[in-house]
Amino acid sequence: EERSVLSTSGDKIARIRQKERELKLLIDKNVPATFAAFLVDQLPALFDAFSEAGEGQETTEA
């Protein structure tokens, strides 16, 4: 299964490919490469916010 991720202005910024136990986030080639580094830096805080919101109560399988 694959789906596009759009910015709030409607620009395609990424694609998500999901299989049974794997999820891949593919950043669009038109997006600045520094966005990927920014996203990786933000992942710990995003995960913490997710967990604190109670969303982490579900299974950890992707």
SVG drawing of the C-alpha trace seen along z (x, -y; Angstrom):
<svg xmlns="http://www.w3.org/2000/svg" viewBox="-4 -26 24 34">
<polyline fill="none" stroke="black" stroke-width="0.4" points="0.0,0.0 1.4,-3.4 0.0,-6.9 1.2,-10.4 1.8,-13.0 0.9,-16.5 1.8,-19.8 -1.0,-22.0 -0.6,-24.0 -1.2,-20.8 2.4,-20.1 3.6,-16.5 6.3,-16.2 6.6,-12.4 5.2,-8.9 4.5,-6.3 4.8,-2.6 3.4,-0.2 3.7,3.5 2.7,6.0 5.5,5.1 7.3,2.3 6.7,-1.4 8.9,-3.5 8.7,-7.3 10.2,-8.5 10.9,-12.2 10.1,-13.7 13.1,-14.8 11.8,-18.3 11.9,-18.8 15.1,-20.2 17.4,-17.5 17.7,-19.4 14.1,-18.6 15.0,-14.9 17.7,-15.8 15.2,-18.1 12.6,-15.3 15.1,-12.8 16.1,-15.3 12.4,-15.8 11.4,-12.1 12.3,-11.7 10.1,-14.6 7.3,-13.5 7.4,-10.0 7.3,-11.5 4.3,-13.7 2.6,-10.7 3.3,-8.6 2.1,-11.3 -1.1,-11.7 -1.9,-8.1 -1.6,-7.0 1.3,-4.7 -1.1,-2.4 -1.7,-0.5 0.7,2.1 4.1,0.9 4.0,2.8 4.0,0.7"/>
</svg>
